[in-house]
Amino acid sequence: MATNQQSTRQLLEKIPNFPCLYRHKVNDTYYGVKKISGKRKEHSLKTTERKLAERKLKGWITDLDKVDGDAAKTTLSSLLDKFVAINQGKPSKTKATNAAIVNVFRKSWPHGIDLRVSEIKPSHLNEWLAQHESRLKHTTYNRYCGFLKQLFEIAVGDRIVADSPVAGIKTKWKKPQKPIRNVPTQEQFEAIIADIRSQKYNADANNTADFVAFLGLAGLGQAEAGALTWGDVDFARQSLIIRRRKTQVVFHVPIYPHLKPLLEKLHQGFEIPPKAETNVFKIKDAKKALNASCKRLGCKNFTQRNIRQVLIRRLWQSGVDYKLISKWQGHQDGGKLILDTYTEVFGDDDAGYETQQLQKIK
């Protein structure tokens, strides 16, 4: 009769004619035992049924071959460092998003980041996601799940674990919620520019107003506007050369009739013609001034992206073909985003626009 002083190793009995298969003398549970790099590995197969034990043993041995014994000691903290290092070449916005999620993960992971990666179970990941699920938009939740997927793909690739625990996450993806786009009316857009320009005690008032005006007149984002140089402005061809900051895709935007006076004014502000590498705008971000203006005017808190959408709506309501609008926006989808998203949420004066269109029916 076995005593309580005996170790598990002493209680394991070899099964004849089946390599690596053992059975516990007391509780009849089957175990796998195998030497890897001179070290004995024991693993409970959690069954007392012989045939099931044989199948589980084969799976365990296969997983052992997938895992590097030394790498298996890697901690979660070290894996996070690997993730950050591998993603250093990503665009700045992606790196910032990753850094924010890693920071949240380090602070809120309930099991300690010195835990070995090999000990992490799907239930641990489900528990962490559940902490944040109620406060996250669906797209952000999906990004959190994407982060976990990328993190444990590194672990599998480096043979830290045989299989990713992400496969056991209950909800890996949520359908993105329909965005609420607050697009200023033309009157609100013009009022915001006038308000920013009227701030006499702000030395950058005119520069900021010009920047915000450009976003709405050209239909471009803050990053593209901030990077625009005079070498990108072709008055002869009435065109702007734009590089999408996120994708680095180059596209061309017309110098629209309503945009031309602003660019000409800015160009004429130089005593001698500016060099090609000179930035068109002296600022790169008008977020603070825009927020303050919206507060003073008592309107919705419009973002710089919302200001950009003023031009998209203007083109659409002027009857410009949606594929052409898409091209001028630098989209690569042939107009799908314009049709599926923007045309449904063009702001406060939609009712007036519908009335205008109904009057055309004969």
Secondary structure, 3 states (H helix, E strand, C coil): CCCCCCCHHHHEEECCCCCCEEEECCCCCEEEEEEECCEEEEEECCCCCHHHHHHHHHHHHHHHHHCCCCHHHCEHHHHHHHHHHHCCCCCHHHHHHHHHHHHHHHHHCCCCCCCEHHHCCHHHHHHHHHHHHCCCCHHHHHHHHHHHHHHHHHHHHCCCCCCCHHHHCCCCCCCCCCCCCCCCCHHHHHHHHHHHHCCCCCCCHHHHHHHHHHHHHHCCCHHHHHHCEHHHEECCCCEEEEECCCCCCEEEEECCCCCHHHHHHHHHCCCCCCCCCCECCCCCCCHHHHHHHHHHHCCCCCCHHHHHHHHHHHHHHCCCCHHHHHHHCCCCCCCHHHHHCHHHCCCCCHHHHHHHHHCCCC
